[in-house]
Amino acid sequence: MSRIPQSTIDEVLARADIESVVGKYVSFTKRTGQNLLGLCPFHSEKTPSFTVSPQKQIFKCFGCQKYGNSIGFIMEIEKLSFPEAVKFLGDQYGVPVEWNDRDDDGGSELKDRKKRVMNILTDAAGFYYKTLNSDAGKAARDYAAKRQLTKNTLIKFGIGYAPEGFDNLYRYLKNKGYDDNDLKDSGLFTTSKKGNLIDLFRGRLMVPIFDAFGKIVAFGGRNLGPELPKYVNSPDSLVYKKQNHLYALNFAKLAKSPQLIIVEGYMDAIAMHQAGVNNAVAALGTAFTDSQLKLASKYAQEVVFFFDSDKAGKSAALRASKMMLSYLRRVTGIKMRIRIAAVPNGKDPDEYIKTDGVESFKAVVKSAKDVNDYLFSRAYDDNYDDASGLDQTGFQEDIVTYGSWLYDPIKREKMAAQAAQYLGARAETIVSAMERAEDETIKMERNVDKRDQEREESAEVKMRRETSKSDPKADVVTRDEMELFVRAVRIGAALGDKSKVDREDVIRKNDFTGKNMREAVEFFLMHFDEKRGVSEAALVGKLSEMLLNGIKAEIFYMRMCEAVPFELTPEAEIDKYKQTLYHVRAKVCSREMLQINGLLGETSDEETRKKLMRRREELDSYYQRLQERSEAL
């Protein structure tokens, strides 16, 4: 596991103010007491349930139950690992972040596996490129010439050829010393019925898929003839999740354009770059994802989509529009203009550029419709027939549905006003119908989000459990123990004031049952500041590494914070803390005395019995003292 010094993490949390961090993604609608309130960026909702506490430096959603500090928020919203999120915030807030990629057994196994996979992919790209320029690659070179791909384009995009045969790449990589386990991880091979690894790509023009930084993470293979499937693409792997990448972004970002043109296929993107349209990328799949939209928003303020003009392309355009509008409604910090374009006469961008020229294509881009105008046109065109005119029922249903996707009230009212002319209804009535449809959509999305969250939490709990599986009691904590911990955090600096809390009355590790809770208490004591108490943001970060009673520790802590009532005065809070402490310690005494009684009944050794009796007397005396101190409060 990557190790970042705790001092660095503390400095990042100190500088990365939670209000500033979250405010880049969420528009706060109001302030309630000391907390800020807004729509949750992690699930669909219409009534704000997402709160940020500038005082505690944490966020919490009462809808989806997500909870954490600035680092946890960035991990969730940007889908980053812990060290990546710390580095992300460090870069933004001027904290140098370095970490030691070593763990207890001398190295990060997962990191090493990923590195080997990246090396395999790089070597595979070299093999494909050399093969393209060999005698075996003549058919592929002819195909590239037919597609009018220049030599410079082939070099720039690293295009190659996978020869016919089941083991050409396999033998090449084995000769370089790679073992079968690493080759399986690469996504370049499939398994025969006999269990042997065989080349996934055979007889195809090969297109390396680069990440945004220019590293090869996958491949796409185009058939040279009409046979199906036309394309074969790398599956998701250790280093590749297609929903997180945009093809050719590594080149498009160099154009520094405020606009990205997004097409469906990488061959279209390659042709556009060759023609000088250097801000083009491709979506690497049939469905555009919110992760890809988020990625695009890092490099541009506007996206122009091209979808095929056939039925599948039109369906894809609607799906993408709904997804993007839903995402932008939730993550209000992302400001992105969405436009939809269509190439005339049903051509794809590659074909249109070749037949009509790049300037004509740029004119098509310029005429692209804003997504709300596109949706209105779709509602009208899909329900209009030259013979029978406009199907008002179908038009009304589509307008209400599409209008419910629009998060901008002005654009929604504009669409309703346009539709009112065709429906013979008041715009206000149409807007009301759109709002009701939006409520239903949000309910459906919330259910989907909840299922996704449950799957994610299940996977995370499983991972955390793996880290402590050697100790079945690692995550055990009683309700009394957790209340004690919450109250210790709550009284803050008073815990370090001897005039308010005796040294003897400060919580210690042995007050708690489980290994994880003892580790959390140790962290608490190490990071306790006599003037400010402990940073709850840092504490939440520590809890995010562990389980308590089989669930995520930070969630358990959050629930207890809500369940433990506040006392009327600071003095009463301190007294309640002490009372809880005495109660917990009395239980510890009782458990040990029961154990001693059991041992006394099992042993006949006189010396052992004397030691056990002395210990029982000590515990009994301490128990009585705890009772007296509790009654004195």
Disulfide bonds with the S-S distance in Angstrom:
none
